Amino acid sequence: MGMPVRIDDNLYEQARAEAQVEHRTIAGQIEFWAKVGRAALDNPDLPVSFLAQALASLSEPRSDATPFVPRTQKN
């Protein structure tokens, strides 16, 4: 369920521009930024770029994922 929220005009314009580049809606871009910010506050020792990439990867289709293949162990 969506809720109307007032935001600064400059933030809206930044979200609009970034949303177009990232192929998201404006609301989706603001939600993504909020999730990244929340994750950054919850995990201050992790780089924000890592958190953003990790969160973005969650929205990618699983069929596009590269399977994890562990290295073989030497005996």
Contact map, one row per residue, 1 for C-alpha under 8 A:
111000000000000000000000000000000000000000000000000000000000000000000000000
111100000000000000000000000000000000000000000000000000000000000000000000000
111110000000000000000000000000000000000000000000000000000000000000000000000
011111000000000000000000000000000000000000000000000000000000000000000000000
001111100000000000000000000000000000000000000000000000000000000000000000000
000111110000000000000000000000000000000000000000000000000000000000000000000
000011111011000000000000000000000000000000000000000000000000000000000000000
000001111111000000000000000000000000000000000000000000000000000000000000000
000000111111100000000000000000000000000000000000000000000000000000000000000
000000011111110000000000000000000000000000000000000000000000000000000000000
000000111111111000000000000000000000000000000000000000000000000000000000000
000000111111111100000000010000000000000000000000000000000000000000000000000
000000001111111110000000000000000000000000000000000000000000000000000000000
000000000111111111000000000000000000000000000000000000000000000000000000000
000000000011111111100000010011000000000000000000000000000000000000000000000
000000000001111111110000110010000000000000000000000000000000000000000000000
000000000000111111111000000000000000000000000000000000000000000000000000000
000000000000011111111100000010000000000000000000000000000000000000000000000
000000000000001111111111110110000000000000000000000000000000000000000000000
000000000000000111111111100000000000000000000000000000000000000000000000000
000000000000000011111111000000000000000000000000000000000000000000000000000
000000000000000001111111000000000000000000000000000000000000000000000000000
000000000000000000111111100000000000000000000000000000000000000000000000000
000000000000000000111111111110000000000000000000000000000000000000000000000
000000000000000100110011111110000000000000000000000000000000000000000000000
000000000001001100100001111111000000000000000000000000000000000000000000000
000000000000000000000001111111100000000000000000000000000000000000000000000
000000000000000000100001111111110000000000000000000000000000000000000000000
000000000000001101100001111111111000000000000000000000000000000000000000000
000000000000001000000000011111111100000000000000000000000000000000000000000
000000000000000000000000001111111110000000000000000000000000000000000000000
000000000000000000000000000111111111000000000000000000000000000000000000000
000000000000000000000000000011111111100000000000000000000000000000000000000
000000000000000000000000000001111111110000000000000000000000000000000000000
000000000000000000000000000000111111111000000000000000100000000000000000000
000000000000000000000000000000011111111100000001001100100000000000000000000
000000000000000000000000000000001111111110000000000000000000000000000000000
000000000000000000000000000000000111111111000000000000000000000000000000000
000000000000000000000000000000000011111111100000001000000000000000000000000
000000000000000000000000000000000001111111110111001000000000000000000000000
000000000000000000000000000000000000111111110000000000000000000000000000000
000000000000000000000000000000000000011111110000000000000000000000000000000
000000000000000000000000000000000000001111111100000000000000000000000000000
000000000000000000000000000000000000000111111110000000000000000000000000000
000000000000000000000000000000000000000000111110000000000000000000000000000
000000000000000000000000000000000000000100111111011000000000000000000000000
000000000000000000000000000000000000000100011111111000000000000000000000000
000000000000000000000000000000000001000100000111111100000000000000000000000
000000000000000000000000000000000000000000000011111110000000000000000000000
000000000000000000000000000000000000000000000111111111000000000000000000000
000000000000000000000000000000000001001100000111111111100000000000000000000
000000000000000000000000000000000001000000000001111111110000000000000000000
000000000000000000000000000000000000000000000000111111111000000000000000000
000000000000000000000000000000000000000000000000011111111100000000000000000
000000000000000000000000000000000011000000000000001111111110000000000000000
000000000000000000000000000000000000000000000000000111111111000000000000000
000000000000000000000000000000000000000000000000000011111111000000000000000
000000000000000000000000000000000000000000000000000001111111000000000000000
000000000000000000000000000000000000000000000000000000111111100000000000000
000000000000000000000000000000000000000000000000000000011111110110000000000
000000000000000000000000000000000000000000000000000000000011111110000000000
000000000000000000000000000000000000000000000000000000000001111110000000000
000000000000000000000000000000000000000000000000000000000000111110000000000
000000000000000000000000000000000000000000000000000000000001111111000000000
000000000000000000000000000000000000000000000000000000000001111111100000000
000000000000000000000000000000000000000000000000000000000000000111110000000
000000000000000000000000000000000000000000000000000000000000000011111000000
000000000000000000000000000000000000000000000000000000000000000001111100000
000000000000000000000000000000000000000000000000000000000000000000111110000
000000000000000000000000000000000000000000000000000000000000000000011111000
000000000000000000000000000000000000000000000000000000000000000000001111100
000000000000000000000000000000000000000000000000000000000000000000000111110
000000000000000000000000000000000000000000000000000000000000000000000011111
000000000000000000000000000000000000000000000000000000000000000000000001111
000000000000000000000000000000000000000000000000000000000000000000000000111
